Amino acid sequence: MIRPVILAAAAAALLMLPGAACAQGGARVAQAFKKMDANGDGVITLDEWTNAGRKEAGFRRIDANGDGKITLQELQAALAQARSR
């Protein structure tokens, strides 16, 4: 029950950039991902996630394969899942 709420909150937080077109949604997510990826290595670590003001529980839910890193694809999949609920 809490999982959809966390994913929806993450989606809302990441998509609070200007613009409303659906096509721009993917670009906004990619832009937000890039901002959170502080060292530019292409993944978001737990430290980067929490340093951006996000909660660890959300990180754990989005990290689909449990490797301790969130890829852009994992984030996009989690957001798509949250939107479909």
CNS distance restraints for C-alpha pairs under 8 A (distance, minus, plus):
assign (resid   1 and name CA) (resid   5 and name CA) 7.28 0.50 0.50
assign (resid   2 and name CA) (resid   6 and name CA) 6.28 0.50 0.50
assign (resid   3 and name CA) (resid   7 and name CA) 6.15 0.50 0.50
assign (resid   3 and name CA) (resid  61 and name CA) 7.34 0.50 0.50
assign (resid   4 and name CA) (resid   8 and name CA) 5.89 0.50 0.50
assign (resid   4 and name CA) (resid  82 and name CA) 6.08 0.50 0.50
assign (resid   4 and name CA) (resid  85 and name CA) 7.51 0.50 0.50
assign (resid   5 and name CA) (resid   9 and name CA) 6.05 0.50 0.50
assign (resid   6 and name CA) (resid  10 and name CA) 6.13 0.50 0.50
assign (resid   6 and name CA) (resid  58 and name CA) 5.94 0.50 0.50
assign (resid   7 and name CA) (resid  11 and name CA) 6.08 0.50 0.50
assign (resid   7 and name CA) (resid  58 and name CA) 6.90 0.50 0.50
assign (resid   7 and name CA) (resid  61 and name CA) 7.93 0.50 0.50
assign (resid   7 and name CA) (resid  62 and name CA) 7.79 0.50 0.50
assign (resid   7 and name CA) (resid  78 and name CA) 6.68 0.50 0.50
assign (resid   7 and name CA) (resid  79 and name CA) 6.61 0.50 0.50
assign (resid   7 and name CA) (resid  82 and name CA) 5.55 0.50 0.50
assign (resid   8 and name CA) (resid  12 and name CA) 6.10 0.50 0.50
assign (resid   8 and name CA) (resid  79 and name CA) 7.31 0.50 0.50
assign (resid   8 and name CA) (resid  82 and name CA) 5.38 0.50 0.50
assign (resid   8 and name CA) (resid  83 and name CA) 7.25 0.50 0.50
assign (resid   9 and name CA) (resid  13 and name CA) 6.04 0.50 0.50
assign (resid  10 and name CA) (resid  14 and name CA) 6.08 0.50 0.50
assign (resid  10 and name CA) (resid  58 and name CA) 7.31 0.50 0.50
assign (resid  10 and name CA) (resid  79 and name CA) 7.65 0.50 0.50
assign (resid  11 and name CA) (resid  15 and name CA) 6.02 0.50 0.50
assign (resid  11 and name CA) (resid  79 and name CA) 5.48 0.50 0.50
assign (resid  11 and name CA) (resid  82 and name CA) 7.32 0.50 0.50
assign (resid  12 and name CA) (resid  16 and name CA) 6.20 0.50 0.50
assign (resid  14 and name CA) (resid  28 and name CA) 7.69 0.50 0.50
assign (resid  14 and name CA) (resid  29 and name CA) 6.28 0.50 0.50
assign (resid  14 and name CA) (resid  32 and name CA) 6.06 0.50 0.50
assign (resid  15 and name CA) (resid  25 and name CA) 7.10 0.50 0.50
assign (resid  15 and name CA) (resid  28 and name CA) 6.35 0.50 0.50
assign (resid  15 and name CA) (resid  29 and name CA) 6.43 0.50 0.50
assign (resid  15 and name CA) (resid  32 and name CA) 7.87 0.50 0.50
assign (resid  17 and name CA) (resid  28 and name CA) 6.70 0.50 0.50
assign (resid  19 and name CA) (resid  24 and name CA) 7.01 0.50 0.50
assign (resid  20 and name CA) (resid  24 and name CA) 7.15 0.50 0.50
assign (resid  20 and name CA) (resid  25 and name CA) 7.48 0.50 0.50
assign (resid  21 and name CA) (resid  25 and name CA) 6.68 0.50 0.50
assign (resid  22 and name CA) (resid  26 and name CA) 7.62 0.50 0.50
assign (resid  23 and name CA) (resid  27 and name CA) 7.53 0.50 0.50
assign (resid  24 and name CA) (resid  28 and name CA) 6.08 0.50 0.50
assign (resid  25 and name CA) (resid  29 and name CA) 6.20 0.50 0.50
assign (resid  26 and name CA) (resid  30 and name CA) 6.17 0.50 0.50
assign (resid  26 and name CA) (resid  76 and name CA) 7.94 0.50 0.50
assign (resid  27 and name CA) (resid  31 and name CA) 6.03 0.50 0.50
assign (resid  28 and name CA) (resid  32 and name CA) 6.08 0.50 0.50
assign (resid  29 and name CA) (resid  33 and name CA) 6.00 0.50 0.50
assign (resid  29 and name CA) (resid  76 and name CA) 7.43 0.50 0.50
assign (resid  30 and name CA) (resid  34 and name CA) 6.12 0.50 0.50
assign (resid  30 and name CA) (resid  72 and name CA) 6.98 0.50 0.50
assign (resid  31 and name CA) (resid  35 and name CA) 6.35 0.50 0.50
assign (resid  32 and name CA) (resid  36 and name CA) 6.33 0.50 0.50
assign (resid  33 and name CA) (resid  37 and name CA) 6.15 0.50 0.50
assign (resid  33 and name CA) (resid  44 and name CA) 7.64 0.50 0.50
assign (resid  33 and name CA) (resid  72 and name CA) 6.71 0.50 0.50
assign (resid  34 and name CA) (resid  38 and name CA) 7.53 0.50 0.50
assign (resid  34 and name CA) (resid  40 and name CA) 7.15 0.50 0.50
assign (resid  34 and name CA) (resid  42 and name CA) 7.71 0.50 0.50
assign (resid  36 and name CA) (resid  44 and name CA) 6.61 0.50 0.50
assign (resid  36 and name CA) (resid  48 and name CA) 6.14 0.50 0.50
assign (resid  36 and name CA) (resid  49 and name CA) 6.61 0.50 0.50
assign (resid  36 and name CA) (resid  52 and name CA) 6.36 0.50 0.50
assign (resid  37 and name CA) (resid  41 and name CA) 6.96 0.50 0.50
assign (resid  37 and name CA) (resid  42 and name CA) 6.64 0.50 0.50
assign (resid  37 and name CA) (resid  43 and name CA) 6.15 0.50 0.50
assign (resid  37 and name CA) (resid  44 and name CA) 5.10 0.50 0.50
assign (resid  37 and name CA) (resid  45 and name CA) 7.75 0.50 0.50
assign (resid  37 and name CA) (resid  48 and name CA) 6.43 0.50 0.50
assign (resid  38 and name CA) (resid  44 and name CA) 7.91 0.50 0.50
assign (resid  38 and name CA) (resid  48 and name CA) 6.41 0.50 0.50
assign (resid  42 and name CA) (resid  71 and name CA) 6.91 0.50 0.50
assign (resid  42 and name CA) (resid  72 and name CA) 7.74 0.50 0.50
assign (resid  43 and name CA) (resid  69 and name CA) 5.87 0.50 0.50
assign (resid  43 and name CA) (resid  70 and name CA) 5.48 0.50 0.50
assign (resid  43 and name CA) (resid  71 and name CA) 4.88 0.50 0.50
assign (resid  43 and name CA) (resid  72 and name CA) 7.08 0.50 0.50
assign (resid  44 and name CA) (resid  48 and name CA) 5.87 0.50 0.50
assign (resid  44 and name CA) (resid  49 and name CA) 6.36 0.50 0.50
assign (resid  44 and name CA) (resid  69 and name CA) 5.46 0.50 0.50
assign (resid  44 and name CA) (resid  70 and name CA) 4.96 0.50 0.50
assign (resid  44 and name CA) (resid  71 and name CA) 6.55 0.50 0.50
assign (resid  45 and name CA) (resid  49 and name CA) 6.13 0.50 0.50
assign (resid  45 and name CA) (resid  68 and name CA) 6.35 0.50 0.50
assign (resid  45 and name CA) (resid  69 and name CA) 4.79 0.50 0.50
assign (resid  45 and name CA) (resid  70 and name CA) 6.52 0.50 0.50
assign (resid  46 and name CA) (resid  50 and name CA) 6.09 0.50 0.50
assign (resid  46 and name CA) (resid  56 and name CA) 6.99 0.50 0.50
assign (resid  46 and name CA) (resid  59 and name CA) 6.70 0.50 0.50
assign (resid  46 and name CA) (resid  68 and name CA) 6.78 0.50 0.50
assign (resid  46 and name CA) (resid  69 and name CA) 6.92 0.50 0.50
assign (resid  47 and name CA) (resid  51 and name CA) 5.86 0.50 0.50
assign (resid  48 and name CA) (resid  52 and name CA) 6.22 0.50 0.50
assign (resid  49 and name CA) (resid  53 and name CA) 6.89 0.50 0.50
assign (resid  49 and name CA) (resid  54 and name CA) 5.64 0.50 0.50
assign (resid  49 and name CA) (resid  55 and name CA) 7.54 0.50 0.50
assign (resid  49 and name CA) (resid  56 and name CA) 7.61 0.50 0.50
assign (resid  49 and name CA) (resid  59 and name CA) 6.99 0.50 0.50
assign (resid  50 and name CA) (resid  54 and name CA) 4.78 0.50 0.50
assign (resid  50 and name CA) (resid  55 and name CA) 5.94 0.50 0.50
assign (resid  50 and name CA) (resid  56 and name CA) 6.55 0.50 0.50
assign (resid  54 and name CA) (resid  58 and name CA) 7.25 0.50 0.50
assign (resid  54 and name CA) (resid  59 and name CA) 7.80 0.50 0.50
assign (resid  55 and name CA) (resid  59 and name CA) 6.83 0.50 0.50
assign (resid  56 and name CA) (resid  60 and name CA) 6.29 0.50 0.50
assign (resid  57 and name CA) (resid  61 and name CA) 6.36 0.50 0.50
assign (resid  58 and name CA) (resid  62 and name CA) 6.25 0.50 0.50
assign (resid  59 and name CA) (resid  63 and name CA) 6.00 0.50 0.50
assign (resid  59 and name CA) (resid  70 and name CA) 7.51 0.50 0.50
assign (resid  60 and name CA) (resid  64 and name CA) 7.80 0.50 0.50
assign (resid  60 and name CA) (resid  66 and name CA) 7.30 0.50 0.50
assign (resid  60 and name CA) (resid  68 and name CA) 7.97 0.50 0.50
assign (resid  62 and name CA) (resid  70 and name CA) 6.84 0.50 0.50
assign (resid  62 and name CA) (resid  74 and name CA) 6.32 0.50 0.50
assign (resid  62 and name CA) (resid  75 and name CA) 6.19 0.50 0.50
assign (resid  62 and name CA) (resid  78 and name CA) 5.87 0.50 0.50
assign (resid  63 and name CA) (resid  67 and name CA) 7.04 0.50 0.50
assign (resid  63 and name CA) (resid  68 and name CA) 6.72 0.50 0.50
assign (resid  63 and name CA) (resid  69 and name CA) 6.26 0.50 0.50
assign (resid  63 and name CA) (resid  70 and name CA) 5.15 0.50 0.50
assign (resid  63 and name CA) (resid  71 and name CA) 7.87 0.50 0.50
assign (resid  63 and name CA) (resid  74 and name CA) 6.50 0.50 0.50
assign (resid  63 and name CA) (resid  75 and name CA) 7.92 0.50 0.50
assign (resid  64 and name CA) (resid  70 and name CA) 7.93 0.50 0.50
assign (resid  64 and name CA) (resid  74 and name CA) 6.39 0.50 0.50
assign (resid  70 and name CA) (resid  74 and name CA) 6.02 0.50 0.50
assign (resid  70 and name CA) (resid  75 and name CA) 6.63 0.50 0.50
assign (resid  71 and name CA) (resid  75 and name CA) 6.33 0.50 0.50
assign (resid  72 and name CA) (resid  76 and name CA) 6.09 0.50 0.50
assign (resid  73 and name CA) (resid  77 and name CA) 6.05 0.50 0.50
assign (resid  74 and name CA) (resid  78 and name CA) 6.15 0.50 0.50
assign (resid  75 and name CA) (resid  79 and name CA) 6.17 0.50 0.50
assign (resid  76 and name CA) (resid  80 and name CA) 6.07 0.50 0.50
assign (resid  77 and name CA) (resid  81 and name CA) 6.10 0.50 0.50
assign (resid  78 and name CA) (resid  82 and name CA) 6.15 0.50 0.50
assign (resid  79 and name CA) (resid  83 and name CA) 6.15 0.50 0.50
assign (resid  80 and name CA) (resid  84 and name CA) 6.26 0.50 0.50
assign (resid  81 and name CA) (resid  85 and name CA) 6.69 0.50 0.50
